[in-house]
Amino acid sequence: MPNVALVGTQWGDEGKGKIVDWLAERFDIVARYQGGNNAGHTVIYGDTKHVLHLVPSGILRPDKICVIGNGVVVDPEALFEEIDALEARGITTRDRLWVSERAHLILPYHHGIELGSEARRGDDRIGTTSRGIGPCYQDKMARSGIRAIDCADRGVLSRMIVANLNVVNDLLHHLYGRGPFDPEQMIETYVAYGQRLRPYLADTSLLLNRAMDAGRSVLFEGAQGTHLDIDHSTYPFVTSSSATAGGVCSGLGIGPSRVDGVIGVTKAYTTRVGAGPMPTELDDEVGEQLRRVGQEFGATTGRPRRCGWFDGVAARYAARVNGLAALAVTKLDVLDGIDPLRLCVGYEIDGVHVKEMPSTLPNGAIRPLYEDLPGWSRPIAEVRRWEDLPPEVHRYLERLAEISHCPVGMVSNGADREAIMLPPDGPLERLLP
């Protein structure tokens, strides 16, 4: 059975949660490979809205197994809040949700470091969610991180927390002017977390590889988006993990030959949360309309998203670095009634026309180069057959695919779970189980 990765192609918030939820029906397992609770995946079905931050969106399908891989950083308090909210709605997680023993844990001092660091940056702050994700990944790379399995041994956990706080409390006091953390209180809290985590812990690399050996199919779920990837994005305004398809293998402990294809999720326009360059951003009535109609507010922070036209340069780059087999285009219905529609086909930087994503994007010296297409006047949110979409929609999607160098394999044209269409004989018909 094929195993497929799903990644964001923009600056996150592309609607991956809904696409994962829809695709999960076809897969046996959904596995998350990076990020933390700085990501928010929203799924709506019926009158119920589910916002997930750590638990893979496949948990909303009652017969699916979900995995949080070693590449994810886990805030135990946030995870338990999410589990409790799911259980309260009748969605069971026991024996369906597994957390890697090797996943690193976010501790309170990670929040303190991030808040202090962002405040110290002043006007140059990155615009993080201040959930402690970056400092947790820093500790992981500095070999001072605390993993989920470490909470199982009080002695090991105590030594690690005391050693870390000997450094961190000095840092917080002298550099950021923040108060110290009490090691004993933190030890007690995380020993308790470890006891509650124990039934969920597993060697998830072994679990996934055995499942695939047995012919079970896996959907690999990413968080954030390509242009927030630590290596392949608008650095330094990035996240702290590998959000591209390359992160699947290291974040889950599987070999690259296990990934049979990659789907890229993109909005029909572009959004971004936080600081950093966004060439097609609109500070006008159209940008405000996109935000209002598309309900563009962060699922994790509630911050209003910056909105703009579809960026074909960013999409081409994402198609290349992820090796995309197809695009899943979301929020197409948000473009109803906008005429003309603009697609960015290149940039002008310091008088030079650029068609590929440069390694650095200056904040103020980019002029997007646009191509205009006619919009459509008829609302499309209720359309359920590909052939019933207006011809202007087909033309927009065709040109979007040409500019992106990647075919469109799926379209979401509404908030409802079933508001999804696949083109006849499209690329996903050959890729999905």
C-alpha positions as CSV (number, residue, x, y, z in Angstrom):
1,M,0.0,0.0,0.0
2,P,1.3,3.5,-0.8
3,N,2.6,5.8,2.0
4,V,2.2,9.5,1.3
5,A,3.5,12.7,2.8
6,L,1.4,15.9,3.1
7,V,3.3,19.2,3.4
8,G,2.4,22.9,3.4
9,T,3.8,24.8,0.4
10,Q,3.4,28.3,1.8
11,W,4.0,29.9,5.2
12,G,1.8,27.4,7.1
13,D,-2.0,27.7,7.7
14,E,-2.7,26.2,4.2
15,G,-5.6,24.0,5.5
16,K,-3.6,20.8,6.0
17,G,-5.8,19.7,8.9
18,K,-8.9,19.4,6.7
19,I,-6.9,17.6,3.9
20,V,-5.4,15.2,6.4
21,D,-8.8,14.5,7.9
22,W,-10.3,13.8,4.4
23,L,-7.3,11.7,3.3
24,A,-7.2,9.7,6.6
25,E,-10.2,7.7,5.6
26,R,-8.0,6.0,2.9
27,F,-5.0,5.3,5.2
28,D,-4.5,3.1,8.2
29,I,-2.1,5.4,10.2
30,V,-1.5,9.1,10.4
31,A,1.9,10.1,11.6
32,R,3.1,13.6,12.5
33,Y,6.9,14.2,12.0
34,Q,7.8,17.7,13.2
35,G,6.8,20.9,14.9
36,G,5.0,21.4,18.2
37,N,1.9,23.0,19.5
38,N,2.8,26.1,17.6
39,A,0.9,24.5,14.8
40,G,-2.9,24.5,14.6
41,H,-5.0,22.2,12.3
42,T,-8.7,23.0,12.1
43,V,-11.3,20.5,10.9
44,I,-15.0,21.2,10.7
45,Y,-17.7,18.7,10.2
46,G,-21.4,19.1,10.9
47,D,-21.7,21.8,13.5
48,T,-18.5,20.9,15.3
49,K,-15.1,22.6,14.9
50,H,-12.0,20.8,16.1
51,V,-8.7,22.6,16.5
52,L,-5.7,20.3,17.0
53,H,-2.2,21.3,17.8
54,L,-0.2,18.1,18.5
55,V,-2.5,15.2,17.9
56,P,-2.7,14.3,14.2
57,S,-5.9,15.2,12.5
58,G,-6.6,11.5,11.7
59,I,-7.7,11.0,15.3
60,L,-11.1,12.3,14.2
61,R,-11.6,9.1,12.2
62,P,-12.5,6.5,14.8
63,D,-10.7,3.5,13.3
64,K,-7.3,5.2,12.7
65,I,-4.0,5.0,14.5
66,C,-2.1,8.2,15.1
67,V,1.6,8.7,15.8
68,I,3.5,11.7,17.2
69,G,7.1,11.1,16.0
70,N,10.5,11.8,17.5
71,G,10.8,14.9,15.4
72,V,7.9,16.6,17.2
73,V,8.6,18.6,20.4
74,V,5.8,17.9,23.0
75,D,4.5,20.2,25.7
76,P,2.9,17.6,28.0
77,E,0.4,20.1,29.5
78,A,-0.8,21.0,26.0
79,L,-1.0,17.4,24.9
80,F,-3.1,16.4,27.9
81,E,-5.4,19.4,27.4
82,E,-5.9,18.2,23.8
83,I,-6.5,14.6,24.8
84,D,-9.0,15.6,27.5
85,A,-10.9,17.8,25.0
86,L,-11.1,14.9,22.5
87,E,-12.2,12.4,25.1
88,A,-14.9,14.9,26.3
89,R,-16.3,14.9,22.8
90,G,-16.4,11.1,22.7
91,I,-13.2,10.7,20.7
92,T,-11.0,8.1,22.3
93,T,-7.2,8.2,22.2
94,R,-6.1,5.2,24.2
95,D,-4.6,2.5,22.0
96,R,-5.1,4.8,19.0
97,L,-2.5,7.5,19.8
98,W,1.2,6.8,20.2
99,V,4.0,9.2,21.2
100,S,7.6,8.5,20.4
101,E,9.8,7.7,23.4
102,R,12.4,9.8,21.8
103,A,10.3,12.9,21.4
104,H,11.7,15.9,23.2
105,L,9.6,17.7,25.9
106,I,9.0,21.4,26.2
107,L,9.6,22.6,29.8
108,P,8.5,25.9,31.4
109,Y,12.0,27.4,31.1
110,H,11.7,27.0,27.3
111,H,8.8,29.4,27.3
112,G,10.8,31.8,29.5
113,I,13.8,31.8,27.2
114,E,11.6,32.4,24.1
115,L,9.7,35.3,25.7
116,G,12.9,36.9,26.9
117,S,14.6,36.4,23.6
118,E,11.7,37.9,21.6
119,A,11.4,40.9,23.9
120,R,15.2,41.5,23.7
121,R,15.0,41.6,19.9
122,G,12.7,44.6,19.9
123,D,11.6,45.6,16.4
124,D,13.7,42.7,15.0
125,R,11.7,40.0,16.7
126,I,10.8,37.0,14.6
127,G,7.1,36.8,15.7
128,T,7.1,33.3,17.2
129,T,4.2,31.9,19.1
130,S,6.3,31.9,22.3
131,R,5.3,28.3,23.0
132,G,8.9,27.3,23.7
133,I,9.4,25.3,20.5
134,G,12.6,27.0,19.3
135,P,14.4,26.7,22.7
136,C,13.4,23.1,23.0
137,Y,14.9,22.3,19.6
138,Q,18.0,24.3,20.7
139,D,18.4,22.0,23.7
140,K,17.9,19.0,21.5
141,M,20.7,20.0,19.2
142,A,22.9,21.1,22.2
143,R,22.4,17.6,23.7
144,S,20.8,18.9,26.8
145,G,17.1,18.1,25.9
146,I,14.8,16.0,28.0
147,R,12.9,13.2,26.1
148,A,9.6,11.6,26.9
149,I,11.4,8.4,28.0
150,D,13.5,10.3,30.5
151,C,10.4,11.0,32.6
152,A,10.1,7.3,33.3
153,D,13.2,7.5,35.7
154,R,13.0,10.0,38.5
155,G,16.7,9.9,39.1
156,V,17.6,10.6,35.5
157,L,14.9,13.3,35.2
158,S,16.1,15.0,38.4
159,R,19.7,15.2,37.3
160,M,18.8,16.6,33.9
161,I,16.4,19.3,35.2
162,V,18.9,20.4,37.9
163,A,21.8,20.6,35.5
164,N,19.7,22.6,33.0
165,L,18.4,25.0,35.5
166,N,21.9,25.7,36.8
167,V,22.5,27.3,33.5
168,V,19.0,28.5,32.5
169,N,18.2,30.4,35.7
170,D,21.4,32.4,35.4
171,L,20.6,33.1,31.7
172,L,17.0,34.3,32.6
173,H,18.2,36.5,35.4
174,H,21.2,38.2,33.9
175,L,20.2,38.4,30.2
176,Y,16.4,38.6,30.3
177,G,15.7,40.0,33.8
178,R,13.2,37.1,34.5
179,G,12.8,35.1,37.7
180,P,14.2,31.6,38.3
181,F,12.4,28.3,38.1
182,D,12.2,25.9,41.1
183,P,13.8,22.6,40.2
184,E,12.0,20.5,42.8
185,Q,8.6,21.7,41.7
186,M,9.5,21.1,38.0
187,I,10.7,17.6,38.9
188,E,7.4,16.7,40.6
189,T,5.4,18.1,37.7
190,Y,7.3,16.1,35.1
191,V,7.4,12.9,37.0
192,A,3.6,13.1,37.1
193,Y,3.5,13.9,33.4
194,G,5.7,10.9,32.8
195,Q,3.3,8.6,34.6
196,R,0.4,9.8,32.5
197,L,2.4,9.7,29.3
198,R,3.5,6.1,29.9
199,P,0.5,4.3,28.3
200,Y,1.0,6.4,25.1
201,L,4.8,5.9,24.7
202,A,6.2,3.5,22.1
203,D,9.2,3.0,19.8
204,T,7.2,4.6,17.0
205,S,9.9,3.9,14.4
206,L,9.5,0.2,15.1
207,L,5.7,0.5,15.1
208,L,5.6,2.3,11.8
209,N,8.1,0.1,10.0
210,R,6.4,-3.1,11.2
211,A,3.0,-1.7,10.0
212,M,4.4,-0.9,6.6
213,D,6.0,-4.3,6.3
214,A,2.6,-5.8,7.0
215,G,1.1,-3.8,4.1
216,R,-0.6,-1.0,6.1
217,S,-0.6,2.5,4.6
218,V,0.7,5.6,6.4
219,L,-0.1,9.3,5.8
220,F,2.8,11.4,7.0
221,E,1.5,14.7,8.3
222,G,3.7,17.9,8.5
223,A,3.1,21.1,10.3
224,Q,3.8,24.7,9.4
225,G,4.9,25.1,5.7
226,T,7.8,24.9,3.3
227,H,8.7,28.6,3.7
228,L,9.0,28.2,7.4
229,D,11.4,25.3,7.1
230,I,14.7,25.8,9.1
231,D,16.8,25.2,5.9
232,H,14.6,26.0,2.9
233,S,12.8,29.2,3.7
234,T,12.8,32.9,4.5
235,Y,15.5,32.6,7.2
236,P,15.6,33.8,10.0
237,F,11.8,34.2,10.0
238,V,11.3,30.5,10.2
239,T,10.3,27.7,12.5
240,S,12.9,25.4,14.2
241,S,12.3,22.1,12.4
242,S,12.3,20.5,9.0
243,A,8.8,21.2,7.7
244,T,9.6,20.0,4.2
245,A,9.2,16.4,3.0
246,G,12.8,15.7,3.9
247,G,11.8,15.9,7.6
248,V,9.6,12.8,7.3
249,C,12.5,10.3,7.5
250,S,14.4,11.8,10.4
251,G,11.3,12.8,12.2
252,L,9.7,9.4,12.2
253,G,12.7,7.0,11.9
254,I,11.8,5.6,8.5
255,G,13.8,5.2,5.3
256,P,13.2,7.5,2.2
257,S,12.2,4.5,0.1
258,R,9.1,4.3,2.4
259,V,7.7,7.5,1.0
260,D,5.8,6.9,-2.2
261,G,4.7,10.4,-3.0
262,V,4.3,13.9,-1.6
263,I,1.2,16.1,-1.8
264,G,1.6,19.9,-1.3
265,V,-1.3,21.9,0.3
266,T,-1.7,25.5,-0.9
267,K,-4.3,28.1,-0.5
268,A,-5.8,29.6,-3.7
269,Y,-4.2,32.8,-2.4
270,T,-1.3,33.4,0.1
271,T,-1.2,34.1,3.9
272,R,1.4,34.5,6.5
273,V,1.4,34.9,10.3
274,G,4.3,36.7,12.1
275,A,7.2,38.8,10.8
276,G,9.2,38.2,7.7
277,P,8.9,38.9,4.0
278,M,5.7,38.2,2.0
279,P,6.1,39.6,-1.5
280,T,2.4,39.4,-2.5
281,E,0.9,40.9,0.7
282,L,-2.1,43.2,0.2
283,D,-2.7,46.2,2.4
284,D,-5.9,47.1,0.7
285,E,-9.6,46.2,0.5
286,V,-8.9,43.0,-1.4
287,G,-6.5,41.9,1.4
288,E,-9.1,42.7,4.0
289,Q,-11.7,40.8,2.0
290,L,-9.5,37.7,1.9
291,R,-9.0,37.9,5.7
292,R,-12.7,38.5,6.4
293,V,-14.2,35.9,4.1
294,G,-11.4,33.3,4.7
295,Q,-11.5,33.8,8.5
296,E,-7.8,34.3,8.4
297,F,-6.9,34.2,12.1
298,G,-4.3,31.8,13.5
299,A,-5.7,28.6,14.9
300,T,-3.0,28.6,17.6
301,T,-2.6,32.3,18.5
302,G,-5.7,34.0,17.0
303,R,-3.5,36.5,15.4
304,P,-4.8,38.0,12.1
305,R,-3.0,36.6,9.1
306,R,-1.4,38.7,6.5
307,C,-3.1,38.0,3.1
308,G,-2.1,38.4,-0.5
309,W,-2.3,37.0,-4.0
310,F,-1.1,33.5,-4.9
311,D,2.7,33.5,-5.1
312,G,3.8,31.2,-7.9
313,V,7.5,31.7,-7.2
314,A,7.0,30.4,-3.7
315,A,4.9,27.5,-5.0
316,R,7.5,26.5,-7.7
317,Y,10.2,26.4,-5.0
318,A,8.0,24.2,-2.8
319,A,7.3,21.9,-5.6
320,R,11.0,21.5,-6.2
321,V,12.4,21.0,-2.7
322,N,9.5,18.6,-1.7
323,G,9.3,16.7,-5.0
324,L,5.6,17.3,-5.1
325,A,3.4,14.9,-7.1
326,A,0.3,17.1,-6.8
327,L,-1.2,20.2,-5.2
328,A,-4.3,20.3,-2.9
329,V,-5.7,23.8,-3.4
330,T,-7.8,25.0,-0.4
331,K,-10.2,27.9,0.2
332,L,-10.9,28.4,-3.5
333,D,-14.4,29.7,-2.6
334,V,-12.8,32.7,-0.8
335,L,-12.0,34.1,-4.2
336,D,-15.7,34.3,-5.2
337,G,-16.6,37.7,-6.7
338,I,-13.0,39.0,-6.9
339,D,-12.2,40.2,-10.4
340,P,-9.6,40.3,-11.7
341,L,-7.6,37.6,-9.9
342,R,-3.8,38.1,-9.8
343,L,-1.1,35.4,-9.9
344,C,2.5,36.2,-9.1
345,V,4.7,34.8,-11.8
346,G,8.0,36.4,-10.7
347,Y,9.7,39.1,-8.7
348,E,11.6,42.2,-9.5
349,I,14.5,42.7,-7.0
350,D,16.7,45.7,-7.5
351,G,15.6,46.1,-11.1
352,V,16.3,42.4,-11.9
353,H,13.5,40.0,-12.9
354,V,13.6,36.8,-10.8
355,K,11.6,33.7,-11.5
356,E,13.1,31.4,-8.8
357,M,13.1,31.9,-5.0
358,P,16.3,33.6,-3.9
359,S,18.2,32.5,-0.8
360,T,17.2,35.7,1.0
361,L,14.2,38.0,0.5
362,P,14.7,41.6,1.6
363,N,11.6,43.0,3.4
364,G,11.1,46.1,1.2
365,A,12.8,45.8,-2.1
366,I,10.6,43.1,-3.9
367,R,8.1,44.0,-6.5
368,P,5.9,41.0,-7.5
369,L,5.2,40.6,-11.2
370,Y,1.6,39.7,-11.8
371,E,-0.5,38.0,-14.4
372,D,-4.3,38.8,-14.3
373,L,-7.1,36.3,-14.9
374,P,-10.8,36.8,-14.9
375,G,-12.7,36.0,-11.7
376,W,-16.0,34.2,-11.3
377,S,-19.2,35.7,-10.1
378,R,-21.2,32.6,-9.2
379,P,-20.5,31.2,-5.6
380,I,-18.8,27.8,-5.7
381,A,-19.0,26.6,-2.1
382,E,-22.0,24.3,-2.9
383,V,-20.5,22.8,-6.0
384,R,-19.6,19.1,-5.6
385,R,-18.8,18.0,-9.1
386,W,-15.6,19.0,-10.9
387,E,-17.3,19.6,-14.2
388,D,-19.8,22.0,-12.5
389,L,-17.2,24.5,-11.6
390,P,-17.3,27.7,-13.7
391,P,-14.9,27.8,-16.6
392,E,-13.0,30.7,-15.0
393,V,-12.3,28.4,-12.0
394,H,-10.8,25.8,-14.3
395,R,-8.7,28.4,-16.1
396,Y,-7.4,29.7,-12.7
397,L,-6.5,26.3,-11.5
398,E,-4.8,25.4,-14.8
399,R,-2.7,28.5,-14.8
400,L,-1.9,28.1,-11.1
401,A,-0.6,24.6,-11.9
402,E,1.5,25.8,-14.8
403,I,3.1,28.5,-12.8
404,S,3.8,26.1,-9.9
405,H,5.2,23.3,-12.1
406,C,2.9,20.9,-10.3
407,P,-0.6,19.5,-11.3
408,V,-3.7,20.2,-9.2
409,G,-4.9,16.9,-7.7
410,M,-7.5,18.2,-5.2
411,V,-9.6,21.2,-4.5
412,S,-11.3,22.3,-1.3
413,N,-14.1,24.8,-2.0
414,G,-15.7,25.2,1.5
415,A,-15.3,24.7,5.2
416,D,-17.3,21.4,5.4
417,R,-15.5,18.1,5.6
418,E,-17.0,16.9,2.3
419,A,-16.3,20.1,0.3
420,I,-13.5,18.5,-1.6
421,M,-13.2,17.5,-5.3
422,L,-10.6,15.6,-7.3
423,P,-10.2,16.2,-11.1
424,P,-11.1,13.2,-13.3
425,D,-8.0,11.1,-14.0
426,G,-5.9,13.5,-11.8
427,P,-2.6,12.6,-10.2
428,L,-4.0,11.6,-6.9
429,E,-6.1,8.8,-8.4
430,R,-2.8,7.0,-9.1
431,L,-1.1,7.8,-5.8
432,L,-3.8,7.3,-3.1
433,P,-4.6,3.8,-1.6
